[in-house]
């Protein structure tokens, strides 16, 4: 089914404000929102909501009302997105992304790697996670902080997508890493990316539709669990995730809009994890929690 987006063209500051407003409007629903830099020198950004074609009648009035509350004269634009490979196409040519010591770059930007960088080469493809989204960048920054302060003996990247976060852990510390995804295509992409980035051992990749998979029992419990998914499934899986965490272990969660953070934290508090720190990036948050053991 075709997808489309509604968007407005604004400055970076306005885009951040609009993203916060949209997070309150659509925060509990399955419509994706985000901001994209169009022209750095001209300070032109687009703030968008993405949906299936059939959802436009439901989404458009709410999007227009949210924008009009703060920017009444801002024109709403509409784009129908191709059904195949539009994500890859939209990411082509994106600049390298720095997050702490990590530099995530495409094959065309290998010359941008500097001495001391932890470089991860990821080209736009079939699996989510190139470092350009605020959730992935926030996770990379948090991973560096957590792994250096509280070195884990093993790690789990749940919902690995492109494999970028599992690769980041493996580059920081030579420990066993399990990377799982419900999508077998993502697992194949992650395996190719791991090989491309010189990860030849210590990383297991599994297609796992849920915690009932034997992969988690085989490789766990885990000192570090990273899950960059969405707030609703993260909340639902909190008790199960906690059972696969080692006493005193760390959890990094993302895919969470700022307005959803308290519900996520409350769910994991209830599962015995304490909130340590939150990173904010473009209306999204990355949350660090620790097991009390």
matplotlib code that plots the C-alpha trace (Angstrom):
import matplotlib.pyplot as plt

x = [0.0, 1.3, 2.7, 2.7, 3.9, 2.6, 5.3, 6.2, 9.4, 10.8, 14.0, 15.9, 14.5, 11.0, 11.4, 12.4, 9.4, 7.1, 8.5, 7.7, 4.2, 3.6, 4.9, 2.0, -0.5, 0.7, 2.9, 0.8, 0.0, 1.8, 2.4, 6.0, 7.2, 10.6, 12.7, 15.1, 17.7, 17.2, 19.7, 22.3, 23.4, 19.8, 18.7, 15.9, 14.3, 11.2, 9.0, 7.0, 4.4, 4.4, 1.3, -0.4, -2.4, -5.7, -4.9, -4.7, -8.3, -7.6, -4.1, -4.3, -6.8, -4.8, -1.5, -2.9, -4.4, -1.1, 0.9, -1.7, -1.5, 1.9, 2.4, -1.0, 0.3, 2.6, 1.7, 1.2, 2.8, 2.1, 4.3, 3.3, 6.2, 7.2, 6.3, 9.9, 13.3, 12.2, 14.0, 17.3, 16.7, 16.0, 19.2, 21.5, 24.3, 23.7, 26.7, 28.7, 27.2, 29.3, 28.1, 30.8, 33.9, 31.7, 31.6, 28.8, 29.4, 28.6, 31.1, 31.4, 32.7, 35.6, 37.9, 36.1, 37.4, 40.0, 42.5, 40.9, 37.4, 35.5, 34.3, 31.2, 30.4, 26.7, 25.1, 21.4, 19.6, 16.8, 17.3, 16.8, 19.7, 22.3, 23.0, 21.2, 18.0, 18.1, 17.3, 20.3, 22.7, 21.5, 22.1, 25.6, 26.4, 24.9, 26.7, 30.1, 29.3, 27.9, 30.5, 33.4, 31.9, 30.5, 32.2, 29.9, 30.9, 28.3, 25.6, 22.3, 21.1, 17.4, 15.9, 19.3, 18.1, 21.3, 23.5, 25.0, 24.6, 25.9, 28.8, 29.4, 29.6, 32.0, 34.2, 34.4, 35.0, 35.8, 32.9, 30.2, 27.3, 23.9, 22.1, 18.5, 15.6, 12.2, 13.0, 15.3, 16.3, 17.5, 19.6, 21.2, 21.9, 23.4, 25.6, 26.9, 27.5, 29.4, 31.7, 32.2, 33.3, 35.8, 33.7, 34.6, 34.0, 32.2, 28.9, 25.9, 23.0, 19.6, 16.1, 14.0, 10.3, 10.2, 11.8, 10.6, 13.4, 16.1, 18.7, 18.2, 18.6, 21.6, 23.5, 22.1, 21.7, 23.2, 25.2, 24.0, 20.8, 20.1, 16.7, 16.0, 12.4, 9.3, 7.8, 4.7, 6.6, 9.3, 6.7, 5.1, 8.3, 9.7, 9.2, 10.6, 13.6, 14.4, 14.5, 17.3, 19.4, 22.2, 22.1, 23.6, 23.2, 22.5, 19.7, 19.7, 16.3, 15.4, 12.8, 10.9, 9.4, 10.0, 6.3, 6.5, 9.5, 7.8, 5.6, 8.6, 10.6, 7.7, 7.3, 11.0, 11.0, 8.2, 10.4, 13.2, 15.3, 16.3, 16.6, 20.2, 20.2, 18.3, 19.7, 17.5, 17.9, 15.4, 12.4, 13.5, 15.1, 17.5, 17.2, 19.8, 18.5, 20.3, 19.3, 19.4, 21.3]
y = [0.0, 3.5, 5.7, 9.5, 12.3, 15.7, 18.3, 21.9, 23.7, 25.7, 26.7, 24.2, 25.8, 25.7, 22.1, 21.1, 23.0, 21.4, 17.9, 18.4, 19.5, 16.5, 14.1, 15.2, 14.8, 11.5, 10.1, 7.1, 6.1, 4.4, 7.4, 8.3, 11.8, 13.4, 16.3, 16.4, 19.0, 20.2, 23.1, 23.7, 27.1, 28.4, 26.8, 25.0, 21.9, 19.8, 18.6, 15.6, 13.0, 9.7, 7.5, 5.0, 6.6, 5.4, 7.2, 10.7, 11.7, 10.9, 12.4, 15.5, 17.6, 16.9, 17.7, 21.0, 21.9, 21.2, 23.3, 26.1, 26.5, 28.0, 28.8, 29.7, 30.9, 27.9, 26.0, 22.2, 20.2, 16.7, 14.0, 10.5, 8.1, 5.2, 1.8, 0.4, 1.5, 5.1, 4.9, 4.0, 6.7, 9.4, 8.5, 8.5, 11.1, 11.9, 13.3, 11.2, 11.4, 11.8, 10.5, 10.6, 8.8, 7.0, 8.1, 6.5, 7.0, 5.6, 4.0, 7.3, 9.1, 6.8, 9.8, 11.6, 9.1, 10.7, 9.2, 8.1, 7.7, 4.5, 4.3, 2.3, 2.0, 1.7, 2.4, 3.1, -0.2, -2.5, -2.3, 0.6, 2.3, 4.5, 6.8, 9.7, 9.3, 10.8, 7.4, 5.7, 8.6, 8.8, 5.1, 5.4, 8.2, 6.3, 3.0, 4.7, 6.2, 3.0, 0.6, 2.7, 3.4, -0.1, -2.6, -5.5, -9.1, -9.7, -7.7, -8.0, -5.7, -6.4, -5.3, -4.8, -3.5, -2.6, -3.9, -0.5, -0.7, -4.2, -3.2, -0.2, -2.4, -4.9, -2.0, -0.6, -3.9, -7.5, -9.3, -11.7, -9.8, -11.2, -9.2, -10.2, -9.0, -10.2, -9.6, -12.1, -9.5, -7.2, -10.1, -10.8, -7.0, -6.8, -9.8, -8.2, -4.9, -6.7, -8.4, -5.1, -3.4, -6.1, -7.9, -11.5, -13.2, -12.8, -11.6, -14.0, -12.9, -14.6, -14.1, -14.0, -13.0, -12.8, -13.6, -17.2, -17.8, -20.1, -17.6, -15.5, -18.5, -19.8, -16.5, -14.8, -13.5, -10.2, -7.5, -4.9, -4.9, -2.3, -2.0, 0.8, -0.1, 1.9, 3.0, 0.7, -2.6, -1.6, -1.0, -4.4, -6.3, -4.7, -7.8, -10.2, -8.1, -7.7, -11.5, -11.7, -9.0, -9.9, -8.6, -5.1, -5.0, -2.0, -1.3, 1.3, 2.0, 4.3, 4.8, 6.8, 10.2, 12.7, 12.7, 8.9, 8.7, 8.7, 5.7, 3.8, 4.6, 3.7, 0.3, -0.5, 0.8, -1.7, -4.5, -3.6, -1.2, 2.3, 5.3, 6.6, 9.1, 10.4, 11.8, 14.1, 14.3, 16.1, 15.2, 11.6, 10.3, 7.5, 6.1, 4.4, 2.1, -0.2, -3.4, -2.9, -6.2]
z = [0.0, -0.9, 1.8, 1.9, 4.0, 5.0, 5.8, 6.3, 5.4, 8.3, 10.2, 12.4, 15.6, 14.2, 13.2, 16.7, 18.1, 15.6, 16.3, 20.0, 19.2, 16.9, 19.5, 21.7, 18.8, 17.5, 20.3, 21.2, 17.6, 14.8, 12.6, 12.1, 12.6, 12.0, 10.8, 7.8, 7.0, 3.4, 3.0, 5.8, 4.6, 4.1, 7.4, 5.6, 7.3, 6.8, 9.6, 8.5, 9.5, 7.5, 7.0, 4.8, 1.9, 3.4, 6.7, 5.3, 6.1, 9.7, 10.0, 7.9, 10.0, 13.2, 11.5, 10.1, 13.5, 15.3, 12.9, 12.9, 16.7, 16.5, 12.8, 11.3, 7.9, 7.2, 4.0, 4.3, 1.6, 0.5, -1.1, -2.2, -1.6, -3.9, -2.6, -2.9, -1.8, -0.9, 2.4, 0.7, -1.9, 0.7, 2.5, -0.5, -0.1, 3.5, 5.4, 7.9, 11.4, 14.5, 17.9, 20.5, 19.0, 16.5, 12.8, 10.8, 7.1, 3.7, 1.4, -0.5, 2.6, 3.7, 3.3, 6.2, 8.8, 11.1, 13.4, 16.6, 15.0, 15.6, 12.0, 11.0, 7.3, 6.6, 3.3, 2.9, 2.3, 3.3, 7.1, 9.4, 11.1, 9.4, 12.3, 10.8, 12.9, 16.3, 18.0, 16.4, 17.0, 20.6, 21.1, 19.8, 22.2, 25.1, 24.2, 24.3, 27.7, 29.3, 27.9, 29.1, 32.5, 33.2, 30.8, 30.0, 29.5, 26.7, 25.0, 23.1, 20.3, 20.1, 16.8, 15.2, 11.8, 9.9, 12.8, 13.5, 17.3, 17.6, 15.5, 17.7, 20.8, 19.1, 18.0, 21.6, 23.4, 22.2, 23.9, 22.6, 21.0, 20.0, 17.4, 16.7, 14.5, 13.6, 9.9, 8.2, 5.6, 8.4, 9.9, 6.5, 6.0, 9.6, 8.9, 5.7, 7.5, 10.3, 7.8, 6.0, 9.2, 10.1, 12.7, 11.9, 15.2, 18.5, 16.9, 16.6, 14.4, 14.8, 13.4, 16.6, 16.6, 20.4, 23.7, 23.4, 20.9, 22.2, 21.1, 24.2, 26.6, 24.7, 24.7, 27.9, 30.4, 29.2, 30.9, 28.4, 26.4, 23.6, 22.1, 19.6, 18.6, 19.6, 22.9, 22.8, 22.2, 24.6, 27.4, 26.6, 26.7, 29.9, 32.2, 29.7, 28.9, 32.5, 33.0, 30.4, 32.1, 34.4, 38.0, 37.9, 34.1, 31.9, 29.4, 26.6, 25.1, 22.2, 19.5, 22.1, 21.6, 24.3, 25.4, 25.8, 28.1, 31.4, 30.5, 29.3, 32.5, 34.7, 32.9, 33.5, 37.1, 37.6, 36.2, 38.7, 36.7, 37.8, 35.5, 35.1, 32.3, 29.3, 26.0, 23.9, 20.1, 17.8, 19.8, 20.5, 23.6, 24.5, 28.0, 30.2, 33.0, 35.3, 37.2, 40.9, 41.5]

ax = plt.figure().add_subplot(projection="3d")
ax.plot(x, y, z, "-o")
ax.set_aspect("equal")
plt.show()
